[in-house]
Amino acid sequence: MHRPILIIGACGQIGTELTMELRERYGNEKVIASDIREGGDTLMGSGPFELLDATNYAAIEDVVMHYEIDEIYLMAAMLSATAEKFPMRAWNLNMNSLFNVLNLAKESKISKIFWPSSIAVFGPNTPKENTPQNTIMEPSTVYGISKQSGERWCEYYFKKYGVDVRSVRYPGLISWKTMPGGGTTDYAVEIYHEALQKGQYECFLDKGTKLPMMYMDDAIRATIDLMESPSEKIKVRSSYNLASMSFTPEEIAESIQKHIPDFTISYAPDFRQQIADSWPSSIDDSAAKEQWRWEPKFNLDQTTLEMLNNLKK
C-alpha cells in the first residue's frame, strides 16, 4: 500500500496531469490535491482537494497531519515570464514554499519530497550545447535565481539533515490538457491551438531560437520514476538534467505543416526573447539515464501528432 501523497500546486500545467497520473497509479483517495484556487472539473471530481497556500507553513502542516501524508510534490511556483513582472512575489512564493516542505521533512513529518527545478537555472555564460549536469550557472532571471537557490538548499538539507528530496530540471513542457502558466516556452503549446483555430501563429520568440522541450507524458513519467527509484540510486541531490528534444519555432511550424500544409508562422519577439537567449539549446542528461534509467519516448513529430489529434477532439 502506498502511503498518502500531497500535491501542492495541483491545478497548474504540470500539477494537474501529475495528480491524475498518481491517482491512476496509487488510488484516488491516496493522492491529496491542493492549490490556492480550485482546479478543473476532472481534477476536482477525482479525489480529495484542499485549498492551500504554499507559503503558509501551519496550513500545510495541518493537511499533512490530517491525511497522514508521507510524500509531498511541491509544484507551486511563479514561472519565468510572470516572475519578471513580480520579482518579490515570485521570490517569496518560490522560496518560502520550498522551505516549508524541507522543514516538514527535517522534522520527520514527511519522508520524501519532489521539487521541480528548470533549465532556467542556467545563464548566458553556461555552455549552450549539451549543457552538462555540473557547469557554470549564473541565472539572469528571477525565476532562475529562485530555482538555483532552491537547488542549493535541497542539497544542503539532504547533506545536513538527511532529507530525501529529489528534483529534475524541466525543459519547456508541451501539453494539450492544460494551458501553460506564464513561461518562456509557452509558444510551443500556443502554436498548436492557433494552428487549429486560425491557421497561423505570431511567435513571441524569434526564428532560430532553439530550446530544450519535452512532451508532458515524458515529464510526468520522469517525475514518478525518479520518486520511485531506490534512494541509493539518486546521486544528484540538487537537480537532474532532463532532456528529450530541442527545436526552433520554425522547426515546430514545419512539423505542424506536415498535417496542416497552409499553416504559417510570423515572428514578433518580446521581453521573453532575452530570457530564452540566456538558456541552453540542448541538455546532457546522461546522469539521469545512468542512475535511474531515464529515457524519453516522444520526439517532435510524435508530439505534434499527439497535440493536434487531442486538441481536435
C-alpha positions as CSV (number, residue, x, y, z in Angstrom):
1,M,0.0,0.0,0.0
2,H,1.3,3.4,-1.0
3,R,1.1,6.0,1.8
4,P,-0.7,9.3,1.2
5,I,0.8,11.9,-1.2
6,L,0.1,15.6,-1.1
7,I,0.5,17.7,-4.3
8,I,0.9,21.4,-3.7
9,G,0.1,23.4,-6.8
10,A,-2.1,20.7,-8.2
11,C,-4.0,23.0,-10.6
12,G,-1.1,24.2,-12.7
13,Q,0.1,22.9,-16.0
14,I,2.2,20.0,-14.6
15,G,0.3,19.6,-11.3
16,T,-3.0,18.7,-13.0
17,E,-1.6,15.9,-15.1
18,L,0.7,14.7,-12.3
19,T,-2.2,14.4,-9.9
20,M,-4.3,12.4,-12.4
21,E,-1.4,10.0,-13.1
22,L,-0.6,9.5,-9.4
23,R,-4.3,8.8,-8.7
24,E,-4.4,6.3,-11.5
25,R,-1.3,4.5,-10.0
26,Y,-2.0,4.7,-6.3
27,G,-5.7,5.3,-6.0
28,N,-7.8,8.5,-5.9
29,E,-8.0,8.7,-2.1
30,K,-4.3,8.3,-1.6
31,V,-3.4,11.5,-3.6
32,I,-4.5,14.8,-2.0
33,A,-4.6,17.7,-4.5
34,S,-4.2,21.2,-3.2
35,D,-3.8,24.7,-4.6
36,I,-4.6,28.3,-3.8
37,R,-7.7,28.1,-6.1
38,E,-9.9,25.2,-7.3
39,G,-9.0,23.4,-10.5
40,G,-10.9,21.9,-13.4
41,D,-13.9,19.5,-13.0
42,T,-11.8,16.4,-13.8
43,L,-9.3,17.1,-11.1
44,M,-11.8,18.3,-8.5
45,G,-14.1,15.3,-9.1
46,S,-11.5,12.6,-9.0
47,G,-10.4,12.8,-5.3
48,P,-9.7,14.8,-2.2
49,F,-8.9,18.5,-2.6
50,E,-7.7,21.2,-0.1
51,L,-7.5,24.9,-0.6
52,L,-3.9,25.6,0.5
53,D,-1.4,28.5,0.4
54,A,2.0,27.1,-0.3
55,T,3.6,29.9,1.8
56,N,1.6,29.0,4.9
57,Y,3.6,26.5,7.0
58,A,0.9,25.9,9.6
59,A,-1.7,25.2,6.9
60,I,0.5,22.7,5.1
61,E,1.3,21.0,8.4
62,D,-2.4,20.7,9.2
63,V,-3.1,18.9,5.9
64,V,0.0,16.7,6.4
65,M,-1.2,15.6,9.9
66,H,-4.9,15.3,8.9
67,Y,-4.2,12.9,5.9
68,E,-1.0,11.3,7.4
69,I,0.9,12.5,4.3
70,D,4.2,10.7,3.5
71,E,5.3,12.4,0.3
72,I,4.9,16.0,-1.0
73,Y,5.2,17.1,-4.6
74,L,5.7,20.8,-4.5
75,M,4.5,22.1,-7.9
76,A,3.5,25.6,-6.9
77,A,5.7,28.3,-8.4
78,M,5.6,31.6,-10.3
79,L,7.2,30.9,-13.7
80,S,9.8,32.8,-15.7
81,A,7.8,35.4,-17.7
82,T,5.4,36.2,-14.9
83,A,8.2,36.3,-12.3
84,E,9.9,39.1,-14.2
85,K,6.9,41.3,-13.6
86,F,6.5,40.5,-9.9
87,P,10.1,39.7,-8.7
88,M,9.5,39.8,-4.9
89,R,6.2,37.9,-5.1
90,A,7.9,35.3,-7.2
91,W,10.9,35.0,-4.8
92,N,8.6,34.7,-1.7
93,L,6.4,32.0,-3.3
94,N,9.2,30.0,-4.8
95,M,11.5,30.1,-1.8
96,N,9.1,30.0,1.2
97,S,7.1,27.2,-0.2
98,L,10.3,25.1,-0.6
99,F,11.5,25.9,3.0
100,N,8.1,24.9,4.3
101,V,8.3,21.4,2.9
102,L,12.0,21.0,3.5
103,N,11.4,21.8,7.2
104,L,8.5,19.4,7.4
105,A,10.8,16.7,6.2
106,K,13.6,17.8,8.5
107,E,11.2,17.4,11.4
108,S,10.3,13.9,10.1
109,K,6.7,14.8,9.4
110,I,7.1,13.6,5.8
111,S,9.6,11.2,4.4
112,K,10.1,12.3,0.7
113,I,9.9,15.5,-1.4
114,F,9.7,16.2,-5.1
115,W,10.6,19.7,-6.1
116,P,11.0,20.8,-9.7
117,S,13.9,22.8,-11.0
118,S,14.2,24.2,-14.5
119,I,16.6,24.9,-17.4
120,A,16.2,28.5,-16.1
121,V,19.0,27.8,-13.5
122,F,21.4,28.1,-16.4
123,G,22.5,31.6,-17.7
124,P,24.3,33.4,-20.5
125,N,27.7,32.0,-19.5
126,T,26.6,28.4,-19.4
127,P,27.7,26.2,-22.4
128,K,24.7,26.3,-24.7
129,E,25.0,22.9,-26.5
130,N,24.8,19.7,-24.5
131,T,24.8,21.7,-21.2
132,P,26.5,19.4,-18.6
133,Q,25.0,18.3,-15.3
134,N,27.6,20.4,-13.4
135,T,28.5,23.6,-15.1
136,I,28.6,27.4,-14.8
137,M,25.0,28.6,-13.9
138,E,24.7,32.3,-13.2
139,P,20.9,32.6,-14.0
140,S,19.8,36.0,-15.1
141,T,16.0,35.8,-14.4
142,V,14.1,36.0,-11.1
143,Y,12.7,32.5,-11.7
144,G,16.2,31.1,-12.5
145,I,17.7,32.7,-9.4
146,S,15.0,31.2,-7.2
147,K,15.4,27.7,-8.8
148,Q,19.2,27.9,-8.5
149,S,18.9,28.9,-4.8
150,G,16.4,26.1,-4.3
151,E,18.8,23.5,-5.7
152,R,21.5,24.6,-3.3
153,W,19.0,24.4,-0.3
154,C,17.8,20.9,-1.4
155,E,21.3,19.6,-1.5
156,Y,22.1,21.3,1.9
157,Y,19.0,19.7,3.6
158,F,20.0,16.3,2.2
159,K,23.6,16.6,3.4
160,K,22.9,18.3,6.7
161,Y,19.6,16.7,7.8
162,G,19.3,13.6,5.6
163,V,16.1,15.0,3.9
164,D,15.1,12.8,0.9
165,V,14.4,15.5,-1.6
166,R,14.5,14.8,-5.4
167,S,14.4,17.1,-8.4
168,V,14.7,17.4,-12.2
169,R,15.4,20.5,-14.3
170,Y,12.3,20.5,-16.5
171,P,12.8,21.8,-20.1
172,G,9.9,23.6,-21.8
173,L,6.8,21.4,-21.4
174,I,4.2,20.7,-24.1
175,S,0.7,19.5,-23.2
176,W,-2.8,19.6,-24.7
177,K,-4.7,19.1,-21.4
178,T,-3.8,22.3,-19.5
179,M,-2.8,25.7,-20.8
180,P,0.7,26.8,-19.7
181,G,1.1,29.4,-16.9
182,G,3.5,32.2,-17.8
183,G,6.6,30.6,-19.0
184,T,9.1,31.5,-21.8
185,T,8.4,28.2,-23.7
186,D,4.6,28.7,-23.8
187,Y,4.8,29.4,-27.5
188,A,5.3,25.6,-28.1
189,V,1.8,25.0,-26.7
190,E,0.0,28.1,-28.0
191,I,1.2,27.3,-31.6
192,Y,-0.8,24.1,-31.8
193,H,-4.0,25.8,-30.6
194,E,-3.6,28.7,-33.1
195,A,-2.7,26.3,-35.9
196,L,-6.1,24.6,-35.5
197,Q,-8.1,27.7,-34.8
198,K,-6.6,30.3,-37.1
199,G,-4.1,28.5,-39.4
200,Q,-1.4,31.0,-38.4
201,Y,0.7,32.0,-35.3
202,E,2.6,35.0,-34.3
203,C,5.6,33.8,-32.2
204,F,6.9,35.8,-29.3
205,L,10.3,34.2,-29.8
206,D,12.5,34.9,-32.8
207,K,13.3,32.5,-35.7
208,G,16.3,30.3,-34.8
209,T,15.6,30.3,-31.0
210,K,16.5,26.7,-30.2
211,L,15.3,25.5,-26.7
212,P,15.1,22.1,-24.9
213,M,11.5,20.8,-24.9
214,M,9.6,17.8,-23.7
215,Y,6.1,16.3,-24.2
216,M,4.2,16.3,-20.9
217,D,3.7,12.5,-20.7
218,D,7.5,12.1,-20.7
219,A,7.9,14.7,-17.9
220,I,5.3,13.1,-15.7
221,R,6.9,9.7,-16.2
222,A,10.3,11.0,-15.4
223,T,9.0,12.6,-12.2
224,I,7.3,9.5,-10.9
225,D,10.2,7.2,-12.0
226,L,12.6,9.4,-10.0
227,M,10.4,9.3,-6.9
228,E,10.0,5.5,-7.2
229,S,13.8,4.9,-7.6
230,P,15.6,3.4,-4.6
231,S,17.3,6.2,-2.5
232,E,20.8,4.8,-3.1
233,K,20.4,5.3,-6.9
234,I,19.9,9.0,-6.5
235,K,23.4,10.5,-6.6
236,V,22.3,14.1,-7.5
237,R,20.6,15.9,-4.7
238,S,20.5,19.4,-6.3
239,S,18.6,18.6,-9.5
240,Y,19.0,16.3,-12.5
241,N,19.3,17.5,-16.1
242,L,16.4,16.1,-18.1
243,A,16.2,16.1,-21.9
244,S,14.1,14.9,-24.7
245,M,14.2,17.2,-27.9
246,S,15.4,20.6,-28.9
247,F,13.8,22.7,-31.6
248,T,13.3,26.2,-33.0
249,P,10.0,27.9,-33.7
250,E,10.4,27.3,-37.5
251,E,11.0,23.5,-36.9
252,I,7.8,23.1,-34.8
253,A,6.0,25.1,-37.6
254,E,7.4,22.6,-40.2
255,S,6.2,19.7,-38.1
256,I,2.7,21.2,-38.0
257,Q,2.7,21.8,-41.8
258,K,3.0,18.1,-42.3
259,H,-0.6,17.9,-41.1
260,I,-1.8,21.5,-41.9
261,P,0.0,22.4,-45.1
262,D,-1.3,26.0,-45.2
263,F,-0.2,26.9,-41.6
264,T,2.0,30.0,-41.4
265,I,4.2,31.4,-38.7
266,S,5.4,35.0,-38.2
267,Y,7.7,36.5,-35.5
268,A,7.3,39.3,-33.1
269,P,9.9,38.8,-30.3
270,D,9.1,40.4,-26.9
271,F,10.8,40.6,-23.5
272,R,10.7,36.7,-23.4
273,Q,13.4,36.6,-26.1
274,Q,16.0,37.9,-23.7
275,I,15.1,35.1,-21.2
276,A,15.3,32.4,-24.0
277,D,18.6,33.7,-25.2
278,S,20.1,33.1,-21.7
279,W,19.0,29.4,-21.7
280,P,20.7,26.3,-23.1
281,S,19.7,25.0,-26.6
282,S,20.3,21.3,-25.7
283,I,20.9,19.4,-22.4
284,D,23.2,16.5,-21.5
285,D,21.0,14.2,-19.2
286,S,23.4,11.2,-19.1
287,A,23.4,11.2,-15.2
288,A,19.6,10.7,-15.1
289,K,19.9,8.0,-17.8
290,E,22.7,6.1,-16.0
291,Q,21.4,6.5,-12.4
292,W,17.7,5.9,-12.7
293,R,17.3,4.7,-16.3
294,W,15.5,7.8,-17.7
295,E,14.6,7.6,-21.3
296,P,12.2,9.9,-23.3
297,K,9.6,8.4,-25.6
298,F,8.3,11.4,-27.7
299,N,10.2,13.3,-30.4
300,L,8.9,16.4,-32.1
301,D,6.8,14.8,-34.8
302,Q,5.2,12.4,-32.3
303,T,4.4,15.3,-30.0
304,T,2.8,17.2,-32.9
305,L,0.6,14.2,-33.8
306,E,-0.5,13.9,-30.1
307,M,-1.1,17.6,-29.8
308,L,-3.2,18.0,-33.0
309,N,-5.2,14.8,-32.6
310,N,-6.1,15.5,-29.0
311,L,-6.9,19.2,-29.5
312,K,-9.2,18.4,-32.4
313,K,-11.4,16.5,-30.0
